Amino acid sequence: MFAYVQLQAWIQSRIEDERGASLVEYALLLALLAMVCIAAVTALGETTSASFSEAVSELG
C-alpha cells in the first residue's frame, strides 16, 4: 500500500510539473521571434540595398 501511495504521489508531481511546458512555450516564442527578425531583415535589406545603390549612382 505504501509503494502505491508513493507511486501515486510521484506520478501526480510529474503531471503537475509545468517546467517542461513552459520551456516548450519559450522555445516556440523564440522561434517565432527569429522568423519575424529574418523576415524584417530580408524586407529591409532589399529596400536598403536599393537606397544605397541609388545614392552611389547619384554620387558618381
N, CA, C, O and CB atoms as a CASP TS submission, in Angstrom:
PFRMAT TS
TARGET T0000
AUTHOR 0000-0000-0000
METHOD Language model
MODEL 1
PARENT N/A
ATOM      1  N   MET     1       0.825  -1.192   0.000  1.00  0.00           N
ATOM      2  CA  MET     1       0.000   0.000   0.000  1.00  0.00           C
ATOM      3  C   MET     1       0.871   1.258   0.000  1.00  0.00           C
ATOM      4  O   MET     1       0.568   2.228  -0.695  1.00  0.00           O
ATOM      5  CB  MET     1      -0.940  -0.003   1.210  1.00  0.00           C
ATOM      6  N   PHE     2       1.959   1.236   0.786  1.00  0.00           N
ATOM      7  CA  PHE     2       2.845   2.404   0.855  1.00  0.00           C
ATOM      8  C   PHE     2       3.490   2.685  -0.495  1.00  0.00           C
ATOM      9  O   PHE     2       3.632   3.846  -0.878  1.00  0.00           O
ATOM     10  CB  PHE     2       3.929   2.192   1.917  1.00  0.00           C
ATOM     11  N   ALA     3       3.883   1.638  -1.225  1.00  0.00           N
ATOM     12  CA  ALA     3       4.503   1.808  -2.535  1.00  0.00           C
ATOM     13  C   ALA     3       3.507   2.429  -3.504  1.00  0.00           C
ATOM     14  O   ALA     3       3.884   3.254  -4.336  1.00  0.00           O
ATOM     15  CB  ALA     3       5.015   0.458  -3.078  1.00  0.00           C
ATOM     16  N   TYR     4       2.235   2.040  -3.405  1.00  0.00           N
ATOM     17  CA  TYR     4       1.212   2.608  -4.273  1.00  0.00           C
ATOM     18  C   TYR     4       1.043   4.096  -4.000  1.00  0.00           C
ATOM     19  O   TYR     4       0.902   4.884  -4.935  1.00  0.00           O
ATOM     20  CB  TYR     4      -0.120   1.878  -4.084  1.00  0.00           C
ATOM     21  N   VAL     5       1.055   4.485  -2.743  1.00  0.00           N
ATOM     22  CA  VAL     5       0.909   5.905  -2.383  1.00  0.00           C
ATOM     23  C   VAL     5       2.113   6.689  -2.884  1.00  0.00           C
ATOM     24  O   VAL     5       1.962   7.801  -3.389  1.00  0.00           O
ATOM     25  CB  VAL     5       0.754   6.077  -0.844  1.00  0.00           C
ATOM     26  N   GLN     6       3.291   6.128  -2.750  1.00  0.00           N
ATOM     27  CA  GLN     6       4.495   6.790  -3.254  1.00  0.00           C
ATOM     28  C   GLN     6       4.442   6.935  -4.774  1.00  0.00           C
ATOM     29  O   GLN     6       4.764   7.997  -5.305  1.00  0.00           O
ATOM     30  CB  GLN     6       5.751   6.008  -2.841  1.00  0.00           C
ATOM     31  N   LEU     7       4.043   5.888  -5.467  1.00  0.00           N
ATOM     32  CA  LEU     7       3.940   5.923  -6.917  1.00  0.00           C
ATOM     33  C   LEU     7       2.902   6.955  -7.354  1.00  0.00           C
ATOM     34  O   LEU     7       3.121   7.699  -8.310  1.00  0.00           O
ATOM     35  CB  LEU     7       3.580   4.535  -7.464  1.00  0.00           C
ATOM     36  N   GLN     8       1.778   6.993  -6.653  1.00  0.00           N
ATOM     37  CA  GLN     8       0.743   7.958  -6.991  1.00  0.00           C
ATOM     38  C   GLN     8       1.246   9.387  -6.770  1.00  0.00           C
ATOM     39  O   GLN     8       0.984  10.263  -7.594  1.00  0.00           O
ATOM     40  CB  GLN     8      -0.522   7.700  -6.158  1.00  0.00           C
ATOM     41  N   ALA     9       1.947   9.628  -5.695  1.00  0.00           N
ATOM     42  CA  ALA     9       2.490  10.958  -5.418  1.00  0.00           C
ATOM     43  C   ALA     9       3.529  11.346  -6.463  1.00  0.00           C
ATOM     44  O   ALA     9       3.575  12.500  -6.888  1.00  0.00           O
ATOM     45  CB  ALA     9       3.110  11.005  -4.013  1.00  0.00           C
ATOM     46  N   TRP    10       4.364  10.394  -6.884  1.00  0.00           N
ATOM     47  CA  TRP    10       5.382  10.675  -7.897  1.00  0.00           C
ATOM     48  C   TRP    10       4.736  11.019  -9.237  1.00  0.00           C
ATOM     49  O   TRP    10       5.138  11.977  -9.898  1.00  0.00           O
ATOM     50  CB  TRP    10       6.325   9.472  -8.057  1.00  0.00           C
ATOM     51  N   ILE    11       3.731  10.233  -9.634  1.00  0.00           N
ATOM     52  CA  ILE    11       3.038  10.494 -10.909  1.00  0.00           C
ATOM     53  C   ILE    11       2.325  11.836 -10.851  1.00  0.00           C
ATOM     54  O   ILE    11       2.369  12.605 -11.812  1.00  0.00           O
ATOM     55  CB  ILE    11       2.024   9.365 -11.230  1.00  0.00           C
ATOM     56  N   GLN    12       1.673  12.123  -9.740  1.00  0.00           N
ATOM     57  CA  GLN    12       0.963  13.397  -9.598  1.00  0.00           C
ATOM     58  C   GLN    12       1.926  14.575  -9.673  1.00  0.00           C
ATOM     59  O   GLN    12       1.596  15.602 -10.267  1.00  0.00           O
ATOM     60  CB  GLN    12       0.192  13.435  -8.274  1.00  0.00           C
ATOM     61  N   SER    13       3.097  14.447  -9.089  1.00  0.00           N
ATOM     62  CA  SER    13       4.065  15.541  -9.144  1.00  0.00           C
ATOM     63  C   SER    13       4.571  15.751 -10.569  1.00  0.00           C
ATOM     64  O   SER    13       4.853  16.884 -10.960  1.00  0.00           O
ATOM     65  CB  SER    13       5.243  15.261  -8.202  1.00  0.00           C
ATOM     66  N   ARG    14       4.688  14.685 -11.343  1.00  0.00           N
ATOM     67  CA  ARG    14       5.121  14.811 -12.738  1.00  0.00           C
ATOM     68  C   ARG    14       4.037  15.455 -13.597  1.00  0.00           C
ATOM     69  O   ARG    14       4.349  16.220 -14.509  1.00  0.00           O
ATOM     70  CB  ARG    14       5.493  13.436 -13.309  1.00  0.00           C
ATOM     71  N   ILE    15       2.788  15.162 -13.322  1.00  0.00           N
ATOM     72  CA  ILE    15       1.697  15.726 -14.091  1.00  0.00           C
ATOM     73  C   ILE    15       1.561  17.221 -13.802  1.00  0.00           C
ATOM     74  O   ILE    15       1.310  18.009 -14.714  1.00  0.00           O
ATOM     75  CB  ILE    15       0.385  14.995 -13.778  1.00  0.00           C
ATOM     76  N   GLU    16       1.723  17.603 -12.563  1.00  0.00           N
ATOM     77  CA  GLU    16       1.551  18.995 -12.173  1.00  0.00           C
ATOM     78  C   GLU    16       2.779  19.849 -12.471  1.00  0.00           C
ATOM     79  O   GLU    16       2.715  21.075 -12.373  1.00  0.00           O
ATOM     80  CB  GLU    16       1.225  19.075 -10.709  1.00  0.00           C
ATOM     81  N   ASP    17       3.887  19.226 -12.831  1.00  0.00           N
ATOM     82  CA  ASP    17       5.110  19.959 -13.120  1.00  0.00           C
ATOM     83  C   ASP    17       4.994  20.599 -14.492  1.00  0.00           C
ATOM     84  O   ASP    17       4.895  19.889 -15.493  1.00  0.00           O
ATOM     85  CB  ASP    17       6.347  19.032 -13.049  1.00  0.00           C
ATOM     86  N   GLU    18       5.003  21.916 -14.561  1.00  0.00           N
ATOM     87  CA  GLU    18       4.814  22.627 -15.817  1.00  0.00           C
ATOM     88  C   GLU    18       6.113  23.227 -16.341  1.00  0.00           C
ATOM     89  O   GLU    18       6.078  24.042 -17.262  1.00  0.00           O
ATOM     90  CB  GLU    18       3.781  23.716 -15.643  1.00  0.00           C
ATOM     91  N   ARG    19       7.241  22.851 -15.788  1.00  0.00           N
ATOM     92  CA  ARG    19       8.503  23.401 -16.266  1.00  0.00           C
ATOM     93  C   ARG    19       8.769  23.013 -17.709  1.00  0.00           C
ATOM     94  O   ARG    19       9.251  23.831 -18.492  1.00  0.00           O
ATOM     95  CB  ARG    19       9.647  22.936 -15.387  1.00  0.00           C
ATOM     96  N   GLY    20       8.463  21.782 -18.066  1.00  0.00           N
ATOM     97  CA  GLY    20       8.663  21.341 -19.436  1.00  0.00           C
ATOM     98  C   GLY    20       7.765  22.084 -20.404  1.00  0.00           C
ATOM     99  O   GLY    20       8.186  22.438 -21.505  1.00  0.00           O
ATOM    100  N   ALA    21       6.523  22.322 -19.992  1.00  0.00           N
ATOM    101  CA  ALA    21       5.581  23.039 -20.855  1.00  0.00           C
ATOM    102  C   ALA    21       6.031  24.472 -21.069  1.00  0.00           C
ATOM    103  O   ALA    21       5.949  24.985 -22.185  1.00  0.00           O
ATOM    104  CB  ALA    21       4.172  23.016 -20.256  1.00  0.00           C
ATOM    105  N   SER    22       6.499  25.115 -20.032  1.00  0.00           N
ATOM    106  CA  SER    22       6.934  26.499 -20.191  1.00  0.00           C
ATOM    107  C   SER    22       8.202  26.576 -21.040  1.00  0.00           C
ATOM    108  O   SER    22       8.406  27.555 -21.757  1.00  0.00           O
ATOM    109  CB  SER    22       7.173  27.145 -18.820  1.00  0.00           C
ATOM    110  N   LEU    23       9.038  25.570 -20.964  1.00  0.00           N
ATOM    111  CA  LEU    23      10.231  25.532 -21.805  1.00  0.00           C
ATOM    112  C   LEU    23       9.845  25.432 -23.277  1.00  0.00           C
ATOM    113  O   LEU    23      10.444  26.091 -24.126  1.00  0.00           O
ATOM    114  CB  LEU    23      11.134  24.353 -21.408  1.00  0.00           C
ATOM    115  N   VAL    24       8.857  24.616 -23.571  1.00  0.00           N
ATOM    116  CA  VAL    24       8.382  24.484 -24.946  1.00  0.00           C
ATOM    117  C   VAL    24       7.770  25.800 -25.414  1.00  0.00           C
ATOM    118  O   VAL    24       7.988  26.214 -26.552  1.00  0.00           O
ATOM    119  CB  VAL    24       7.354  23.336 -25.064  1.00  0.00           C
ATOM    120  N   GLU    25       7.009  26.456 -24.550  1.00  0.00           N
ATOM    121  CA  GLU    25       6.414  27.738 -24.910  1.00  0.00           C
ATOM    122  C   GLU    25       7.491  28.780 -25.211  1.00  0.00           C
ATOM    123  O   GLU    25       7.368  29.532 -26.177  1.00  0.00           O
ATOM    124  CB  GLU    25       5.500  28.233 -23.786  1.00  0.00           C
ATOM    125  N   TYR    26       8.530  28.829 -24.405  1.00  0.00           N
ATOM    126  CA  TYR    26       9.618  29.775 -24.653  1.00  0.00           C
ATOM    127  C   TYR    26      10.347  29.445 -25.960  1.00  0.00           C
ATOM    128  O   TYR    26      10.735  30.351 -26.697  1.00  0.00           O
ATOM    129  CB  TYR    26      10.610  29.766 -23.476  1.00  0.00           C
ATOM    130  N   ALA    27      10.532  28.165 -26.246  1.00  0.00           N
ATOM    131  CA  ALA    27      11.198  27.768 -27.494  1.00  0.00           C
ATOM    132  C   ALA    27      10.356  28.174 -28.701  1.00  0.00           C
ATOM    133  O   ALA    27      10.895  28.652 -29.700  1.00  0.00           O
ATOM    134  CB  ALA    27      11.457  26.242 -27.513  1.00  0.00           C
ATOM    135  N   LEU    28       9.040  27.989 -28.617  1.00  0.00           N
ATOM    136  CA  LEU    28       8.166  28.399 -29.721  1.00  0.00           C
ATOM    137  C   LEU    28       8.170  29.907 -29.888  1.00  0.00           C
ATOM    138  O   LEU    28       8.173  30.411 -31.011  1.00  0.00           O
ATOM    139  CB  LEU    28       6.738  27.904 -29.490  1.00  0.00           C
ATOM    140  N   LEU    29       8.169  30.624 -28.784  1.00  0.00           N
ATOM    141  CA  LEU    29       8.210  32.083 -28.846  1.00  0.00           C
ATOM    142  C   LEU    29       9.522  32.557 -29.465  1.00  0.00           C
ATOM    143  O   LEU    29       9.525  33.485 -30.274  1.00  0.00           O
ATOM    144  CB  LEU    29       8.032  32.687 -27.442  1.00  0.00           C
ATOM    145  N   LEU    30      10.620  31.935 -29.098  1.00  0.00           N
ATOM    146  CA  LEU    30      11.917  32.284 -29.661  1.00  0.00           C
ATOM    147  C   LEU    30      11.975  31.987 -31.156  1.00  0.00           C
ATOM    148  O   LEU    30      12.539  32.767 -31.923  1.00  0.00           O
ATOM    149  CB  LEU    30      13.025  31.531 -28.936  1.00  0.00           C
ATOM    150  N   ALA    31      11.397  30.868 -31.571  1.00  0.00           N
ATOM    151  CA  ALA    31      11.369  30.526 -32.994  1.00  0.00           C
ATOM    152  C   ALA    31      10.532  31.538 -33.777  1.00  0.00           C
ATOM    153  O   ALA    31      10.914  31.946 -34.874  1.00  0.00           O
ATOM    154  CB  ALA    31      10.810  29.104 -33.194  1.00  0.00           C
ATOM    155  N   LEU    32       9.399  31.940 -33.218  1.00  0.00           N
ATOM    156  CA  LEU    32       8.556  32.938 -33.880  1.00  0.00           C
ATOM    157  C   LEU    32       9.277  34.271 -33.987  1.00  0.00           C
ATOM    158  O   LEU    32       9.213  34.932 -35.023  1.00  0.00           O
ATOM    159  CB  LEU    32       7.237  33.116 -33.124  1.00  0.00           C
ATOM    160  N   LEU    33       9.954  34.664 -32.934  1.00  0.00           N
ATOM    161  CA  LEU    33      10.706  35.914 -32.944  1.00  0.00           C
ATOM    162  C   LEU    33      11.829  35.861 -33.983  1.00  0.00           C
ATOM    163  O   LEU    33      12.074  36.849 -34.675  1.00  0.00           O
ATOM    164  CB  LEU    33      11.282  36.205 -31.547  1.00  0.00           C
ATOM    165  N   ALA    34      12.501  34.741 -34.097  1.00  0.00           N
ATOM    166  CA  ALA    34      13.562  34.590 -35.093  1.00  0.00           C
ATOM    167  C   ALA    34      12.996  34.698 -36.505  1.00  0.00           C
ATOM    168  O   ALA    34      13.614  35.312 -37.374  1.00  0.00           O
ATOM    169  CB  ALA    34      14.286  33.245 -34.912  1.00  0.00           C
ATOM    170  N   MET    35      11.823  34.103 -36.740  1.00  0.00           N
ATOM    171  CA  MET    35      11.209  34.188 -38.066  1.00  0.00           C
ATOM    172  C   MET    35      10.827  35.623 -38.405  1.00  0.00           C
ATOM    173  O   MET    35      10.998  36.056 -39.544  1.00  0.00           O
ATOM    174  CB  MET    35       9.976  33.287 -38.142  1.00  0.00           C
ATOM    175  N   VAL    36      10.312  36.364 -37.430  1.00  0.00           N
ATOM    176  CA  VAL    36       9.947  37.760 -37.662  1.00  0.00           C
ATOM    177  C   VAL    36      11.192  38.590 -37.951  1.00  0.00           C
ATOM    178  O   VAL    36      11.177  39.440 -38.842  1.00  0.00           O
ATOM    179  CB  VAL    36       9.190  38.334 -36.448  1.00  0.00           C
ATOM    180  N   CYS    37      12.254  38.354 -37.214  1.00  0.00           N
ATOM    181  CA  CYS    37      13.502  39.091 -37.445  1.00  0.00           C
ATOM    182  C   CYS    37      14.079  38.789 -38.829  1.00  0.00           C
ATOM    183  O   CYS    37      14.541  39.697 -39.520  1.00  0.00           O
ATOM    184  CB  CYS    37      14.534  38.745 -36.361  1.00  0.00           C
ATOM    185  N   ILE    38      14.055  37.539 -39.227  1.00  0.00           N
ATOM    186  CA  ILE    38      14.575  37.173 -40.546  1.00  0.00           C
ATOM    187  C   ILE    38      13.736  37.821 -41.642  1.00  0.00           C
ATOM    188  O   ILE    38      14.280  38.322 -42.626  1.00  0.00           O
ATOM    189  CB  ILE    38      14.593  35.637 -40.721  1.00  0.00           C
ATOM    190  N   ALA    39      12.426  37.815 -41.478  1.00  0.00           N
ATOM    191  CA  ALA    39      11.550  38.441 -42.474  1.00  0.00           C
ATOM    192  C   ALA    39      11.800  39.945 -42.544  1.00  0.00           C
ATOM    193  O   ALA    39      11.834  40.518 -43.633  1.00  0.00           O
ATOM    194  CB  ALA    39      10.071  38.164 -42.143  1.00  0.00           C
ATOM    195  N   ALA    40      11.975  40.585 -41.389  1.00  0.00           N
ATOM    196  CA  ALA    40      12.219  42.033 -41.372  1.00  0.00           C
ATOM    197  C   ALA    40      13.557  42.372 -42.014  1.00  0.00           C
ATOM    198  O   ALA    40      13.648  43.331 -42.782  1.00  0.00           O
ATOM    199  CB  ALA    40      12.180  42.567 -39.934  1.00  0.00           C
ATOM    200  N   VAL    41      14.588  41.607 -41.714  1.00  0.00           N
ATOM    201  CA  VAL    41      15.908  41.866 -42.303  1.00  0.00           C
ATOM    202  C   VAL    41      15.865  41.638 -43.809  1.00  0.00           C
ATOM    203  O   VAL    41      16.478  42.388 -44.569  1.00  0.00           O
ATOM    204  CB  VAL    41      16.986  40.963 -41.655  1.00  0.00           C
ATOM    205  N   THR    42      15.153  40.617 -44.238  1.00  0.00           N
ATOM    206  CA  THR    42      15.034  40.350 -45.670  1.00  0.00           C
ATOM    207  C   THR    42      14.315  41.498 -46.374  1.00  0.00           C
ATOM    208  O   THR    42      14.769  41.969 -47.417  1.00  0.00           O
ATOM    209  CB  THR    42      14.288  39.025 -45.910  1.00  0.00           C
ATOM    210  N   ALA    43      13.203  41.946 -45.813  1.00  0.00           N
ATOM    211  CA  ALA    43      12.434  43.030 -46.433  1.00  0.00           C
ATOM    212  C   ALA    43      13.200  44.348 -46.404  1.00  0.00           C
ATOM    213  O   ALA    43      13.252  45.065 -47.403  1.00  0.00           O
ATOM    214  CB  ALA    43      11.088  43.197 -45.727  1.00  0.00           C
ATOM    215  N   LEU    44      13.787  44.661 -45.270  1.00  0.00           N
ATOM    216  CA  LEU    44      14.522  45.920 -45.153  1.00  0.00           C
ATOM    217  C   LEU    44      15.847  45.872 -45.897  1.00  0.00           C
ATOM    218  O   LEU    44      16.342  46.903 -46.352  1.00  0.00           O
ATOM    219  CB  LEU    44      14.767  46.252 -43.691  1.00  0.00           C
ATOM    220  N   GLY    45      16.417  44.697 -46.024  1.00  0.00           N
ATOM    221  CA  GLY    45      17.683  44.553 -46.731  1.00  0.00           C
ATOM    222  C   GLY    45      17.561  44.926 -48.197  1.00  0.00           C
ATOM    223  O   GLY    45      18.435  45.598 -48.746  1.00  0.00           O
ATOM    224  N   GLU    46      16.486  44.496 -48.830  1.00  0.00           N
ATOM    225  CA  GLU    46      16.279  44.828 -50.238  1.00  0.00           C
ATOM    226  C   GLU    46      16.054  46.325 -50.415  1.00  0.00           C
ATOM    227  O   GLU    46      16.599  46.928 -51.339  1.00  0.00           O
ATOM    228  CB  GLU    46      15.090  44.043 -50.806  1.00  0.00           C
ATOM    229  N   THR    47      15.257  46.927 -49.538  1.00  0.00           N
ATOM    230  CA  THR    47      14.988  48.362 -49.613  1.00  0.00           C
ATOM    231  C   THR    47      16.258  49.166 -49.360  1.00  0.00           C
ATOM    232  O   THR    47      16.543  50.132 -50.068  1.00  0.00           O
ATOM    233  CB  THR    47      13.903  48.758 -48.604  1.00  0.00           C
ATOM    234  N   THR    48      17.012  48.763 -48.355  1.00  0.00           N
ATOM    235  CA  THR    48      18.248  49.464 -48.023  1.00  0.00           C
ATOM    236  C   THR    48      19.272  49.328 -49.144  1.00  0.00           C
ATOM    237  O   THR    48      19.964  50.292 -49.473  1.00  0.00           O
ATOM    238  CB  THR    48      18.828  48.931 -46.712  1.00  0.00           C
ATOM    239  N   SER    49      19.370  48.157 -49.722  1.00  0.00           N
ATOM    240  CA  SER    49      20.304  47.946 -50.819  1.00  0.00           C
ATOM    241  C   SER    49      19.949  48.833 -52.009  1.00  0.00           C
ATOM    242  O   SER    49      20.831  49.415 -52.640  1.00  0.00           O
ATOM    243  CB  SER    49      20.313  46.473 -51.237  1.00  0.00           C
ATOM    244  N   ALA    50      18.675  48.932 -52.310  1.00  0.00           N
ATOM    245  CA  ALA    50      18.241  49.787 -53.415  1.00  0.00           C
ATOM    246  C   ALA    50      18.550  51.249 -53.117  1.00  0.00           C
ATOM    247  O   ALA    50      18.975  51.986 -54.007  1.00  0.00           O
ATOM    248  CB  ALA    50      16.738  49.605 -53.680  1.00  0.00           C
ATOM    249  N   SER    51      18.342  51.674 -51.875  1.00  0.00           N
ATOM    250  CA  SER    51      18.625  53.065 -51.492  1.00  0.00           C
ATOM    251  C   SER    51      20.112  53.376 -51.604  1.00  0.00           C
ATOM    252  O   SER    51      20.484  54.437 -52.106  1.00  0.00           O
ATOM    253  CB  SER    51      18.143  53.338 -50.061  1.00  0.00           C
ATOM    254  N   PHE    52      20.970  52.464 -51.143  1.00  0.00           N
ATOM    255  CA  PHE    52      22.410  52.682 -51.233  1.00  0.00           C
ATOM    256  C   PHE    52      22.870  52.701 -52.688  1.00  0.00           C
ATOM    257  O   PHE    52      23.722  53.505 -53.066  1.00  0.00           O
ATOM    258  CB  PHE    52      23.163  51.598 -50.456  1.00  0.00           C
ATOM    259  N   SER    53      22.314  51.832 -53.483  1.00  0.00           N
ATOM    260  CA  SER    53      22.673  51.799 -54.911  1.00  0.00           C
ATOM    261  C   SER    53      22.299  53.110 -55.577  1.00  0.00           C
ATOM    262  O   SER    53      23.057  53.629 -56.396  1.00  0.00           O
ATOM    263  CB  SER    53      21.976  50.621 -55.629  1.00  0.00           C
ATOM    264  N   GLU    54      21.140  53.649 -55.234  1.00  0.00           N
ATOM    265  CA  GLU    54      20.691  54.925 -55.773  1.00  0.00           C
ATOM    266  C   GLU    54      21.630  56.053 -55.351  1.00  0.00           C
ATOM    267  O   GLU    54      22.003  56.899 -56.164  1.00  0.00           O
ATOM    268  CB  GLU    54      19.261  55.223 -55.315  1.00  0.00           C
ATOM    269  N   ALA    55      22.005  56.058 -54.077  1.00  0.00           N
ATOM    270  CA  ALA    55      22.883  57.099 -53.557  1.00  0.00           C
ATOM    271  C   ALA    55      24.255  57.026 -54.224  1.00  0.00           C
ATOM    272  O   ALA    55      24.836  58.059 -54.558  1.00  0.00           O
ATOM    273  CB  ALA    55      23.022  56.974 -52.031  1.00  0.00           C
ATOM    274  N   VAL    56      24.769  55.834 -54.418  1.00  0.00           N
ATOM    275  CA  VAL    56      26.083  55.666 -55.039  1.00  0.00           C
ATOM    276  C   VAL    56      26.044  56.118 -56.497  1.00  0.00           C
ATOM    277  O   VAL    56      26.989  56.751 -56.971  1.00  0.00           O
ATOM    278  CB  VAL    56      26.543  54.196 -54.947  1.00  0.00           C
ATOM    279  N   SER    57      24.977  55.806 -57.206  1.00  0.00           N
ATOM    280  CA  SER    57      24.894  56.208 -58.606  1.00  0.00           C
ATOM    281  C   SER    57      24.754  57.729 -58.747  1.00  0.00           C
ATOM    282  O   SER    57      25.222  58.305 -59.730  1.00  0.00           O
ATOM    283  CB  SER    57      23.713  55.507 -59.285  1.00  0.00           C
ATOM    284  N   GLU    58      24.115  58.377 -57.772  1.00  0.00           N
ATOM    285  CA  GLU    58      23.999  59.825 -57.818  1.00  0.00           C
ATOM    286  C   GLU    58      25.319  60.519 -57.486  1.00  0.00           C
ATOM    287  O   GLU    58      25.595  61.607 -57.990  1.00  0.00           O
ATOM    288  CB  GLU    58      22.920  60.286 -56.862  1.00  0.00           C
ATOM    289  N   LEU    59      26.129  59.891 -56.643  1.00  0.00           N
ATOM    290  CA  LEU    59      27.410  60.477 -56.263  1.00  0.00           C
ATOM    291  C   LEU    59      28.447  60.389 -57.380  1.00  0.00           C
ATOM    292  O   LEU    59      29.309  61.260 -57.498  1.00  0.00           O
ATOM    293  CB  LEU    59      27.939  59.795 -55.023  1.00  0.00           C
ATOM    294  N   GLY    60      28.372  59.412 -58.140  1.00  0.00           N
ATOM    295  CA  GLY    60      29.425  59.358 -59.128  1.00  0.00           C
ATOM    296  C   GLY    60      29.311  58.206 -59.990  1.00  0.00           C
ATOM    297  O   GLY    60      30.136  58.020 -60.884  1.00  0.00           O
TER
END
